[in-house]
Amino acid sequence: MTNPKSQDVPASAVADDENEDSSPACVLVFNASDPSGAGGLAADVNAIASVGAHALPVLTGAYIRDTAEIFDHFVFDEDAVTEQARTVLEDIQVQVIKVGFAGSPENISAIAEIASDYADVPLVAYMPNLSWWDEGQIDLYLDAFRELLLPQTTVLVGNHSTLWRWLLPDWSSDESPGARDIAKAAGAMGVTYTLVTGIPLPDQFIDNVLASPQAVLGGEKFERFEATFCGAGDTLAAALAALIASGSDLAAATSEALSYLDRCLDGGFRPGMGNVLPDRMFWAQPETDPDESPEPDIGDLQGFAMPPHETKH
């Protein structure tokens, strides 16, 4: 028997529902632009897309940098950041918020206010190494992050050394703090879970550990690469946010995000004269097969060269 109510539903509405069911999860991302493509929004967008979600990138400022170092940073004002985020949030439902480098205490305050209006949405926060910045600016930034964003943070992601210096500045033991020690310090400020990366281990291995203030929940050990990478932290945090947004539980999302990062680093490349960048699109590279037949002859098109870009008057 035909459902009489189905006759009242426009076909376009049914199609819209089907499209919504199959559409990727959305991650609202706050971060700076990085013209080298090493980190920042470039890393976020590529990593989030690679693991199957859709990034909504909100620009907080722009780095002046190459693949070797950061020289400067220009920050957007908080109204510009707020308007970007509020506009897209009125249009699109987001599953996770990811916060990278906000650029200023004022922007942290703006992001915290936005996040508080979406308290049911998990927030993944990444704390990068800020040693390139002025010491006074670093202190103001970290204080604002601690007071305004950490109480709303579901998962804090950061390198062992960075989080140790920030959250446990008075650590006096001869042994370095473990992941749970750092998670306890973060938990005292409201953080639910902490993913600590780059914990040194013997024999050229590093550990990456997910912990709560109560317990170590899991992690992955990887062999240390003989290279200096740039953008690994943003890549991991973005992938983790996307996997959580797509419905993975935290343990599975952490394991998969770490495995994804390991593959990105394994395929890392050096586009300039500085550090190695993660290949976030490693899965899209063509596979080489020694038994593969040679490329077909393309006749007259062979040897076609692009002309130089020259201004003609």
RAVEN-V893624 format. One record per pair of residues at least 12 apart in sequence whose ideal C-beta (glycine too) atoms are under 10 Angstrom apart, sorted by sequence separation. I is the first residue (numbers start at 1). GAP is how many residues later the second one is. If there is no record, write none. Layout:
i->I gap->GAP
i->I gap->GAP
//
This chain:
i->29 gap->12
i->31 gap->12
i->44 gap->12
i->45 gap->12
i->61 gap->12
i->62 gap->12
i->85 gap->12
i->99 gap->12
i->111 gap->12
i->130 gap->12
i->164 gap->12
i->182 gap->12
i->183 gap->12
i->196 gap->12
i->197 gap->12
i->207 gap->12
i->208 gap->12
i->209 gap->12
i->241 gap->12
i->243 gap->12
i->265 gap->12
i->266 gap->12
i->267 gap->12
i->268 gap->12
i->31 gap->13
i->44 gap->13
i->60 gap->13
i->61 gap->13
i->62 gap->13
i->99 gap->13
i->164 gap->13
i->168 gap->13
i->182 gap->13
i->183 gap->13
i->195 gap->13
i->196 gap->13
i->207 gap->13
i->208 gap->13
i->240 gap->13
i->243 gap->13
i->244 gap->13
i->264 gap->13
i->265 gap->13
i->266 gap->13
i->267 gap->13
i->269 gap->13
i->29 gap->14
i->30 gap->14
i->31 gap->14
i->41 gap->14
i->61 gap->14
i->62 gap->14
i->97 gap->14
i->111 gap->14
i->127 gap->14
i->163 gap->14
i->167 gap->14
i->168 gap->14
i->171 gap->14
i->180 gap->14
i->182 gap->14
i->195 gap->14
i->196 gap->14
i->206 gap->14
i->207 gap->14
i->208 gap->14
i->239 gap->14
i->240 gap->14
i->242 gap->14
i->243 gap->14
i->264 gap->14
i->265 gap->14
i->267 gap->14
i->268 gap->14
i->29 gap->15
i->42 gap->15
i->60 gap->15
i->61 gap->15
i->127 gap->15
i->161 gap->15
i->167 gap->15
i->179 gap->15
i->181 gap->15
i->194 gap->15
i->195 gap->15
i->196 gap->15
i->206 gap->15
i->207 gap->15
i->239 gap->15
i->242 gap->15
i->263 gap->15
i->264 gap->15
i->267 gap->15
i->29 gap->16
i->41 gap->16
i->60 gap->16
i->61 gap->16
i->99 gap->16
i->160 gap->16
i->163 gap->16
i->166 gap->16
i->167 gap->16
i->168 gap->16
i->169 gap->16
i->179 gap->16
i->180 gap->16
i->194 gap->16
i->195 gap->16
i->205 gap->16
i->206 gap->16
i->240 gap->16
i->241 gap->16
i->262 gap->16
i->263 gap->16
i->264 gap->16
i->266 gap->16
i->267 gap->16
i->27 gap->17
i->40 gap->17
i->41 gap->17
i->59 gap->17
i->97 gap->17
i->150 gap->17
i->160 gap->17
i->164 gap->17
i->167 gap->17
i->168 gap->17
i->179 gap->17
i->182 gap->17
i->193 gap->17
i->194 gap->17
i->205 gap->17
i->206 gap->17
i->239 gap->17
i->240 gap->17
i->243 gap->17
i->261 gap->17
i->263 gap->17
i->264 gap->17
i->265 gap->17
i->27 gap->18
i->29 gap->18
i->41 gap->18
i->58 gap->18
i->60 gap->18
i->97 gap->18
i->127 gap->18
i->160 gap->18
i->163 gap->18
i->164 gap->18
i->167 gap->18
i->168 gap->18
i->178 gap->18
i->179 gap->18
i->193 gap->18
i->194 gap->18
i->205 gap->18
i->206 gap->18
i->236 gap->18
i->239 gap->18
i->240 gap->18
i->242 gap->18
i->260 gap->18
i->264 gap->18
i->267 gap->18
i->29 gap->19
i->40 gap->19
i->41 gap->19
i->61 gap->19
i->160 gap->19
i->163 gap->19
i->166 gap->19
i->167 gap->19
i->177 gap->19
i->193 gap->19
i->194 gap->19
i->204 gap->19
i->205 gap->19
i->206 gap->19
i->238 gap->19
i->239 gap->19
i->261 gap->19
i->263 gap->19
i->264 gap->19
i->27 gap->20
i->40 gap->20
i->60 gap->20
i->61 gap->20
i->125 gap->20
i->146 gap->20
i->163 gap->20
i->166 gap->20
i->167 gap->20
i->179 gap->20
i->192 gap->20
i->193 gap->20
i->196 gap->20
i->199 gap->20
i->201 gap->20
i->203 gap->20
i->204 gap->20
i->237 gap->20
i->239 gap->20
i->240 gap->20
i->260 gap->20
i->263 gap->20
i->27 gap->21
i->40 gap->21
i->41 gap->21
i->59 gap->21
i->60 gap->21
i->81 gap->21
i->97 gap->21
i->145 gap->21
i->146 gap->21
i->164 gap->21
i->167 gap->21
i->178 gap->21
i->191 gap->21
i->192 gap->21
i->201 gap->21
i->203 gap->21
i->204 gap->21
i->236 gap->21
i->239 gap->21
i->240 gap->21
i->26 gap->22
i->40 gap->22
i->58 gap->22
i->59 gap->22
i->81 gap->22
i->127 gap->22
i->160 gap->22
i->163 gap->22
i->167 gap->22
i->177 gap->22
i->191 gap->22
i->195 gap->22
i->197 gap->22
i->199 gap->22
i->201 gap->22
i->204 gap->22
i->235 gap->22
i->236 gap->22
i->238 gap->22
i->239 gap->22
i->260 gap->22
i->25 gap->23
i->40 gap->23
i->58 gap->23
i->81 gap->23
i->102 gap->23
i->127 gap->23
i->142 gap->23
i->163 gap->23
i->176 gap->23
i->194 gap->23
i->195 gap->23
i->196 gap->23
i->197 gap->23
i->201 gap->23
i->238 gap->23
i->260 gap->23
i->24 gap->24
i->31 gap->24
i->33 gap->24
i->39 gap->24
i->58 gap->24
i->60 gap->24
i->78 gap->24
i->86 gap->24
i->94 gap->24
i->97 gap->24
i->98 gap->24
i->99 gap->24
i->100 gap->24
i->125 gap->24
i->142 gap->24
i->158 gap->24
i->167 gap->24
i->176 gap->24
i->187 gap->24
i->193 gap->24
i->195 gap->24
i->198 gap->24
i->200 gap->24
i->236 gap->24
i->237 gap->24
i->24 gap->25
i->38 gap->25
i->40 gap->25
i->58 gap->25
i->59 gap->25
i->60 gap->25
i->78 gap->25
i->81 gap->25
i->82 gap->25
i->85 gap->25
i->89 gap->25
i->93 gap->25
i->96 gap->25
i->97 gap->25
i->98 gap->25
i->99 gap->25
i->100 gap->25
i->101 gap->25
i->125 gap->25
i->142 gap->25
i->186 gap->25
i->187 gap->25
i->188 gap->25
i->197 gap->25
i->235 gap->25
i->236 gap->25
i->239 gap->25
i->25 gap->26
i->27 gap->26
i->29 gap->26
i->30 gap->26
i->31 gap->26
i->33 gap->26
i->39 gap->26
i->58 gap->26
i->75 gap->26
i->76 gap->26
i->77 gap->26
i->78 gap->26
i->81 gap->26
i->85 gap->26
i->95 gap->26
i->96 gap->26
i->97 gap->26
i->98 gap->26
i->99 gap->26
i->100 gap->26
i->101 gap->26
i->123 gap->26
i->127 gap->26
i->156 gap->26
i->183 gap->26
i->186 gap->26
i->187 gap->26
i->198 gap->26
i->235 gap->26
i->236 gap->26
i->24 gap->27
i->25 gap->27
i->26 gap->27
i->27 gap->27
i->28 gap->27
i->29 gap->27
i->30 gap->27
i->31 gap->27
i->32 gap->27
i->33 gap->27
i->35 gap->27
i->36 gap->27
i->38 gap->27
i->57 gap->27
i->58 gap->27
i->75 gap->27
i->76 gap->27
i->77 gap->27
i->78 gap->27
i->79 gap->27
i->80 gap->27
i->81 gap->27
i->82 gap->27
i->83 gap->27
i->94 gap->27
i->95 gap->27
i->96 gap->27
i->97 gap->27
i->98 gap->27
i->99 gap->27
i->100 gap->27
i->101 gap->27
i->123 gap->27
i->125 gap->27
i->142 gap->27
i->156 gap->27
i->167 gap->27
i->182 gap->27
i->183 gap->27
i->184 gap->27
i->186 gap->27
i->187 gap->27
i->24 gap->28
i->25 gap->28
i->26 gap->28
i->27 gap->28
i->28 gap->28
i->29 gap->28
i->30 gap->28
i->31 gap->28
i->32 gap->28
i->33 gap->28
i->34 gap->28
i->35 gap->28
i->38 gap->28
i->56 gap->28
i->58 gap->28
i->73 gap->28
i->75 gap->28
i->76 gap->28
i->78 gap->28
i->82 gap->28
i->85 gap->28
i->86 gap->28
i->89 gap->28
i->93 gap->28
i->94 gap->28
i->96 gap->28
i->97 gap->28
i->98 gap->28
i->99 gap->28
i->100 gap->28
i->125 gap->28
i->138 gap->28
i->158 gap->28
i->179 gap->28
i->183 gap->28
i->184 gap->28
i->185 gap->28
i->208 gap->28
i->233 gap->28
i->236 gap->28
i->24 gap->29
i->25 gap->29
i->26 gap->29
i->27 gap->29
i->28 gap->29
i->29 gap->29
i->30 gap->29
i->31 gap->29
i->32 gap->29
i->33 gap->29
i->34 gap->29
i->35 gap->29
i->36 gap->29
i->38 gap->29
i->56 gap->29
i->58 gap->29
i->74 gap->29
i->75 gap->29
i->77 gap->29
i->78 gap->29
i->81 gap->29
i->82 gap->29
i->85 gap->29
i->89 gap->29
i->101 gap->29
i->123 gap->29
i->124 gap->29
i->125 gap->29
i->126 gap->29
i->127 gap->29
i->128 gap->29
i->129 gap->29
i->178 gap->29
i->179 gap->29
i->180 gap->29
i->182 gap->29
i->183 gap->29
i->184 gap->29
i->232 gap->29
i->235 gap->29
i->236 gap->29
i->24 gap->30
i->26 gap->30
i->27 gap->30
i->28 gap->30
i->29 gap->30
i->30 gap->30
i->31 gap->30
i->32 gap->30
i->33 gap->30
i->34 gap->30
i->35 gap->30
i->36 gap->30
i->37 gap->30
i->38 gap->30
i->58 gap->30
i->73 gap->30
i->76 gap->30
i->77 gap->30
i->78 gap->30
i->80 gap->30
i->81 gap->30
i->85 gap->30
i->122 gap->30
i->123 gap->30
i->124 gap->30
i->125 gap->30
i->126 gap->30
i->127 gap->30
i->128 gap->30
i->129 gap->30
i->131 gap->30
i->156 gap->30
i->179 gap->30
i->181 gap->30
i->183 gap->30
i->184 gap->30
i->210 gap->30
i->232 gap->30
i->235 gap->30
i->23 gap->31
i->24 gap->31
i->29 gap->31
i->32 gap->31
i->34 gap->31
i->35 gap->31
i->36 gap->31
i->39 gap->31
i->57 gap->31
i->58 gap->31
i->70 gap->31
i->73 gap->31
i->75 gap->31
i->76 gap->31
i->78 gap->31
i->79 gap->31
i->82 gap->31
i->86 gap->31
i->121 gap->31
i->122 gap->31
i->123 gap->31
i->124 gap->31
i->125 gap->31
i->126 gap->31
i->127 gap->31
i->128 gap->31
i->131 gap->31
i->155 gap->31
i->156 gap->31
i->163 gap->31
i->178 gap->31
i->179 gap->31
i->180 gap->31
i->182 gap->31
i->183 gap->31
i->31 gap->32
i->36 gap->32
i->38 gap->32
i->56 gap->32
i->75 gap->32
i->78 gap->32
i->82 gap->32
i->89 gap->32
i->101 gap->32
i->105 gap->32
i->108 gap->32
i->112 gap->32
i->116 gap->32
i->122 gap->32
i->123 gap->32
i->124 gap->32
i->125 gap->32
i->126 gap->32
i->127 gap->32
i->129 gap->32
i->130 gap->32
i->163 gap->32
i->164 gap->32
i->179 gap->32
i->180 gap->32
i->181 gap->32
i->183 gap->32
i->218 gap->32
i->229 gap->32
i->232 gap->32
i->32 gap->33
i->34 gap->33
i->36 gap->33
i->56 gap->33
i->77 gap->33
i->78 gap->33
i->81 gap->33
i->85 gap->33
i->104 gap->33
i->108 gap->33
i->112 gap->33
i->115 gap->33
i->119 gap->33
i->121 gap->33
i->122 gap->33
i->123 gap->33
i->124 gap->33
i->125 gap->33
i->126 gap->33
i->129 gap->33
i->153 gap->33
i->156 gap->33
i->163 gap->33
i->178 gap->33
i->179 gap->33
i->180 gap->33
i->183 gap->33
i->217 gap->33
i->218 gap->33
i->231 gap->33
i->232 gap->33
i->36 gap->34
i->76 gap->34
i->103 gap->34
i->106 gap->34
i->107 gap->34
i->108 gap->34
i->111 gap->34
i->115 gap->34
i->118 gap->34
i->128 gap->34
i->131 gap->34
i->156 gap->34
i->162 gap->34
i->163 gap->34
i->180 gap->34
i->183 gap->34
i->198 gap->34
i->217 gap->34
i->218 gap->34
i->220 gap->34
i->56 gap->35
i->78 gap->35
i->105 gap->35
i->108 gap->35
i->109 gap->35
i->112 gap->35
i->113 gap->35
i->116 gap->35
i->127 gap->35
i->130 gap->35
i->156 gap->35
i->161 gap->35
i->162 gap->35
i->163 gap->35
i->164 gap->35
i->180 gap->35
i->197 gap->35
i->198 gap->35
i->219 gap->35
i->220 gap->35
i->229 gap->35
i->34 gap->36
i->56 gap->36
i->104 gap->36
i->105 gap->36
i->108 gap->36
i->112 gap->36
i->115 gap->36
i->116 gap->36
i->126 gap->36
i->127 gap->36
i->129 gap->36
i->130 gap->36
i->150 gap->36
i->153 gap->36
i->155 gap->36
i->156 gap->36
i->157 gap->36
i->158 gap->36
i->160 gap->36
i->161 gap->36
i->162 gap->36
i->180 gap->36
i->197 gap->36
i->218 gap->36
i->219 gap->36
i->222 gap->36
i->229 gap->36
i->232 gap->36
i->104 gap->37
i->105 gap->37
i->107 gap->37
i->108 gap->37
i->111 gap->37
i->112 gap->37
i->115 gap->37
i->150 gap->37
i->153 gap->37
i->154 gap->37
i->155 gap->37
i->156 gap->37
i->157 gap->37
i->158 gap->37
i->159 gap->37
i->160 gap->37
i->161 gap->37
i->179 gap->37
i->180 gap->37
i->217 gap->37
i->218 gap->37
i->220 gap->37
i->221 gap->37
i->222 gap->37
i->225 gap->37
i->231 gap->37
i->32 gap->38
i->54 gap->38
i->56 gap->38
i->63 gap->38
i->103 gap->38
i->105 gap->38
i->106 gap->38
i->108 gap->38
i->109 gap->38
i->110 gap->38
i->111 gap->38
i->112 gap->38
i->115 gap->38
i->150 gap->38
i->151 gap->38
i->152 gap->38
i->153 gap->38
i->154 gap->38
i->155 gap->38
i->156 gap->38
i->157 gap->38
i->158 gap->38
i->159 gap->38
i->160 gap->38
i->161 gap->38
i->178 gap->38
i->179 gap->38
i->212 gap->38
i->220 gap->38
i->227 gap->38
i->230 gap->38
i->58 gap->39
i->60 gap->39
i->102 gap->39
i->105 gap->39
i->108 gap->39
i->109 gap->39
i->112 gap->39
i->127 gap->39
i->150 gap->39
i->151 gap->39
i->152 gap->39
i->153 gap->39
i->154 gap->39
i->155 gap->39
i->156 gap->39
i->157 gap->39
i->158 gap->39
i->159 gap->39
i->160 gap->39
i->161 gap->39
i->197 gap->39
i->219 gap->39
i->220 gap->39
i->222 gap->39
i->223 gap->39
i->229 gap->39
i->33 gap->40
i->54 gap->40
i->58 gap->40
i->60 gap->40
i->61 gap->40
i->63 gap->40
i->101 gap->40
i->104 gap->40
i->105 gap->40
i->108 gap->40
i->109 gap->40
i->112 gap->40
i->127 gap->40
i->146 gap->40
i->149 gap->40
i->150 gap->40
i->151 gap->40
i->152 gap->40
i->153 gap->40
i->155 gap->40
i->156 gap->40
i->157 gap->40
i->158 gap->40
i->159 gap->40
i->160 gap->40
i->179 gap->40
i->197 gap->40
i->210 gap->40
i->218 gap->40
i->222 gap->40
i->225 gap->40
i->230 gap->40
i->32 gap->41
i->33 gap->41
i->54 gap->41
i->56 gap->41
i->57 gap->41
i->58 gap->41
i->60 gap->41
i->61 gap->41
i->62 gap->41
i->108 gap->41
i->111 gap->41
i->149 gap->41
i->150 gap->41
i->153 gap->41
i->195 gap->41
i->210 gap->41
i->220 gap->41
i->225 gap->41
i->227 gap->41
i->239 gap->41
i->32 gap->42
i->53 gap->42
i->56 gap->42
i->58 gap->42
i->60 gap->42
i->61 gap->42
i->102 gap->42
i->105 gap->42
i->147 gap->42
i->149 gap->42
i->195 gap->42
i->220 gap->42
i->228 gap->42
i->235 gap->42
i->236 gap->42
i->238 gap->42
i->32 gap->43
i->33 gap->43
i->53 gap->43
i->55 gap->43
i->57 gap->43
i->60 gap->43
i->61 gap->43
i->102 gap->43
i->105 gap->43
i->146 gap->43
i->147 gap->43
i->210 gap->43
i->222 gap->43
i->225 gap->43
i->227 gap->43
i->235 gap->43
i->32 gap->44
i->58 gap->44
i->59 gap->44
i->60 gap->44
i->145 gap->44
i->146 gap->44
i->210 gap->44
i->222 gap->44
i->230 gap->44
i->231 gap->44
i->232 gap->44
i->234 gap->44
i->235 gap->44
i->195 gap->45
i->209 gap->45
i->210 gap->45
i->230 gap->45
i->231 gap->45
i->232 gap->45
i->235 gap->45
i->61 gap->46
i->99 gap->46
i->102 gap->46
i->160 gap->46
i->208 gap->46
i->228 gap->46
i->229 gap->46
i->230 gap->46
i->231 gap->46
i->232 gap->46
i->234 gap->46
i->60 gap->47
i->102 gap->47
i->159 gap->47
i->160 gap->47
i->208 gap->47
i->210 gap->47
i->228 gap->47
i->229 gap->47
i->230 gap->47
i->231 gap->47
i->48 gap->48
i->60 gap->48
i->160 gap->48
i->210 gap->48
i->227 gap->48
i->228 gap->48
i->229 gap->48
i->230 gap->48
i->58 gap->49
i->159 gap->49
i->160 gap->49
i->208 gap->49
i->227 gap->49
i->229 gap->49
i->231 gap->49
i->48 gap->50
i->60 gap->50
i->99 gap->50
i->208 gap->50
i->226 gap->50
i->30 gap->51
i->47 gap->51
i->60 gap->51
i->157 gap->51
i->225 gap->51
i->58 gap->53
i->99 gap->53
i->157 gap->53
i->208 gap->53
i->30 gap->54
i->44 gap->54
i->99 gap->54
i->208 gap->54
i->30 gap->55
i->97 gap->55
i->155 gap->55
i->195 gap->55
i->28 gap->56
i->29 gap->56
i->44 gap->56
i->58 gap->56
i->97 gap->56
i->28 gap->57
i->43 gap->57
i->97 gap->57
i->98 gap->57
i->99 gap->57
i->100 gap->57
i->193 gap->57
i->70 gap->58
i->96 gap->58
i->192 gap->58
i->193 gap->58
i->41 gap->59
i->70 gap->59
i->73 gap->59
i->96 gap->59
i->98 gap->59
i->127 gap->59
i->195 gap->59
i->28 gap->60
i->40 gap->60
i->41 gap->60
i->70 gap->60
i->72 gap->60
i->73 gap->60
i->28 gap->61
i->39 gap->61
i->40 gap->61
i->70 gap->61
i->71 gap->61
i->72 gap->61
i->125 gap->61
i->193 gap->61
i->197 gap->61
i->26 gap->62
i->39 gap->62
i->70 gap->62
i->75 gap->62
i->195 gap->62
i->69 gap->63
i->70 gap->63
i->195 gap->63
i->28 gap->64
i->73 gap->64
i->197 gap->64
i->29 gap->65
i->26 gap->66
i->28 gap->66
i->34 gap->66
i->125 gap->66
i->26 gap->67
i->27 gap->67
i->28 gap->67
i->29 gap->67
i->30 gap->67
i->31 gap->67
i->34 gap->67
i->65 gap->67
i->25 gap->68
i->26 gap->68
i->27 gap->68
i->28 gap->68
i->29 gap->68
i->30 gap->68
i->31 gap->68
i->32 gap->68
i->123 gap->68
i->25 gap->69
i->26 gap->69
i->27 gap->69
i->28 gap->69
i->29 gap->69
i->30 gap->69
i->31 gap->69
i->32 gap->69
i->63 gap->69
i->123 gap->69
i->124 gap->69
i->125 gap->69
i->126 gap->69
i->25 gap->70
i->26 gap->70
i->27 gap->70
i->28 gap->70
i->29 gap->70
i->30 gap->70
i->31 gap->70
i->32 gap->70
i->122 gap->70
i->24 gap->71
i->25 gap->71
i->27 gap->71
i->28 gap->71
i->29 gap->71
i->30 gap->71
i->31 gap->71
i->32 gap->71
i->122 gap->71
i->124 gap->71
i->162 gap->71
i->30 gap->72
i->31 gap->72
i->20 gap->73
i->30 gap->73
i->159 gap->73
i->159 gap->74
i->32 gap->75
i->158 gap->75
i->157 gap->76
i->30 gap->77
i->157 gap->77
i->159 gap->77
i->30 gap->78
i->158 gap->78
i->157 gap->79
i->158 gap->79
i->30 gap->80
i->157 gap->80
i->30 gap->81
i->156 gap->81
i->157 gap->81
i->44 gap->82
i->155 gap->82
i->28 gap->83
i->157 gap->83
i->30 gap->84
i->157 gap->84
i->30 gap->85
i->155 gap->85
i->28 gap->86
i->155 gap->86
i->28 gap->87
i->39 gap->87
i->154 gap->87
i->40 gap->88
i->39 gap->89
i->155 gap->89
i->28 gap->90
i->154 gap->90
i->28 gap->93
i->27 gap->94
i->28 gap->95
i->29 gap->95
i->30 gap->95
i->31 gap->95
i->155 gap->95
i->32 gap->96
i->154 gap->96
i->27 gap->97
i->31 gap->97
i->157 gap->97
i->155 gap->98
i->155 gap->99
i->157 gap->100
i->128 gap->103
i->129 gap->104
i->128 gap->105
i->127 gap->106
i->128 gap->106
i->126 gap->107
i->126 gap->108
i->126 gap->109
i->128 gap->109
i->126 gap->110
i->127 gap->110
i->126 gap->111
i->124 gap->112
i->125 gap->112
i->126 gap->112
i->124 gap->113
i->124 gap->114
i->126 gap->114
i->124 gap->115
i->126 gap->115
i->124 gap->116
i->125 gap->116
i->124 gap->117
i->123 gap->118
i->124 gap->118
i->122 gap->119
i->124 gap->120
i->124 gap->121
i->122 gap->122
i->122 gap->123
i->121 gap->124
i->122 gap->128
i->124 gap->129
i->100 gap->133
i->101 gap->133
i->124 gap->133
i->100 gap->134
i->98 gap->136
i->100 gap->137
i->99 gap->138
i->100 gap->138
i->98 gap->139
i->98 gap->140
i->98 gap->141
i->98 gap->142
i->99 gap->142
i->98 gap->143
i->96 gap->144
i->97 gap->144
i->98 gap->144
i->96 gap->145
i->95 gap->146
i->96 gap->146
i->98 gap->146
i->95 gap->147
i->96 gap->147
i->98 gap->147
i->96 gap->148
i->97 gap->148
i->95 gap->149
i->96 gap->149
i->95 gap->150
i->96 gap->150
i->94 gap->151
i->95 gap->151
i->95 gap->152
i->96 gap->157
i->68 gap->160
i->70 gap->160
i->69 gap->161
i->68 gap->162
i->67 gap->163
i->66 gap->164
i->67 gap->164
i->65 gap->165
i->55 gap->183
i->47 gap->184
i->46 gap->185
i->50 gap->185
i->53 gap->185
i->53 gap->186
i->55 gap->186
i->43 gap->187
i->44 gap->187
i->47 gap->187
i->48 gap->187
i->51 gap->187
i->55 gap->187
i->43 gap->188
i->46 gap->188
i->47 gap->188
i->50 gap->188
i->51 gap->188
i->53 gap->188
i->54 gap->188
i->42 gap->189
i->43 gap->189
i->46 gap->189
i->47 gap->189
i->49 gap->189
i->50 gap->189
i->51 gap->189
i->53 gap->189
i->43 gap->190
i->44 gap->190
i->47 gap->190
i->48 gap->190
i->51 gap->190
i->52 gap->190
i->53 gap->190
i->38 gap->191
i->39 gap->191
i->40 gap->191
i->43 gap->191
i->44 gap->191
i->47 gap->191
i->48 gap->191
i->51 gap->191
i->52 gap->191
i->53 gap->191
i->54 gap->191
i->38 gap->192
i->39 gap->192
i->42 gap->192
i->43 gap->192
i->46 gap->192
i->47 gap->192
i->50 gap->192
i->51 gap->192
i->53 gap->192
i->37 gap->193
i->38 gap->193
i->39 gap->193
i->41 gap->193
i->43 gap->193
i->44 gap->193
i->45 gap->193
i->46 gap->193
i->47 gap->193
i->48 gap->193
i->49 gap->193
i->52 gap->193
i->53 gap->193
i->36 gap->194
i->37 gap->194
i->38 gap->194
i->39 gap->194
i->40 gap->194
i->43 gap->194
i->44 gap->194
i->47 gap->194
i->48 gap->194
i->51 gap->194
i->52 gap->194
i->36 gap->195
i->39 gap->195
i->43 gap->195
i->44 gap->195
i->47 gap->195
i->48 gap->195
i->51 gap->195
i->34 gap->196
i->38 gap->196
i->39 gap->196
i->43 gap->196
i->34 gap->197
i->38 gap->197
i->41 gap->197
i->44 gap->197
i->48 gap->197
i->51 gap->197
i->44 gap->198
i->48 gap->198
i->39 gap->199
i->34 gap->200
i->32 gap->202
i->51 gap->202
i->31 gap->203
i->67 gap->203
i->67 gap->204
i->68 gap->204
i->29 gap->205
i->51 gap->205
i->66 gap->205
i->67 gap->205
i->68 gap->205
i->69 gap->205
i->31 gap->206
i->51 gap->206
i->66 gap->206
i->67 gap->206
i->68 gap->206
i->69 gap->206
i->31 gap->207
i->66 gap->207
i->67 gap->207
i->68 gap->207
i->29 gap->208
i->66 gap->208
i->67 gap->208
i->29 gap->209
i->51 gap->209
i->65 gap->209
i->66 gap->209
i->67 gap->209
i->47 gap->210
i->50 gap->210
i->67 gap->210
i->27 gap->211
i->29 gap->212
i->28 gap->213
i->29 gap->213
i->47 gap->213
i->50 gap->213
i->27 gap->214
i->47 gap->214
i->50 gap->214
i->27 gap->215
i->25 gap->216
i->26 gap->216
i->27 gap->216
i->25 gap->217
i->27 gap->217
i->28 gap->217
i->47 gap->217
i->24 gap->218
i->25 gap->218
i->27 gap->218
i->46 gap->218
i->25 gap->219
i->26 gap->219
i->27 gap->219
i->25 gap->220
i->24 gap->221
i->25 gap->221
i->43 gap->221
i->24 gap->222
i->25 gap->222
i->50 gap->229
i->51 gap->229
i->50 gap->230
i->47 gap->231
i->49 gap->231
i->50 gap->231
i->46 gap->232
i->48 gap->232
i->49 gap->232
i->50 gap->232
i->51 gap->232
i->38 gap->233
i->46 gap->233
i->47 gap->233
i->50 gap->233
i->37 gap->234
i->38 gap->234
i->43 gap->234
i->46 gap->234
i->47 gap->234
i->50 gap->234
i->36 gap->235
i->37 gap->235
i->42 gap->235
i->43 gap->235
i->45 gap->235
i->46 gap->235
i->36 gap->236
i->38 gap->236
i->44 gap->236
i->38 gap->237
i->43 gap->237
i->36 gap->238
i->38 gap->238
i->39 gap->238
i->42 gap->238
i->36 gap->239
i->38 gap->239
i->39 gap->239
i->37 gap->240
i->38 gap->240
i->36 gap->241
i->37 gap->243
//
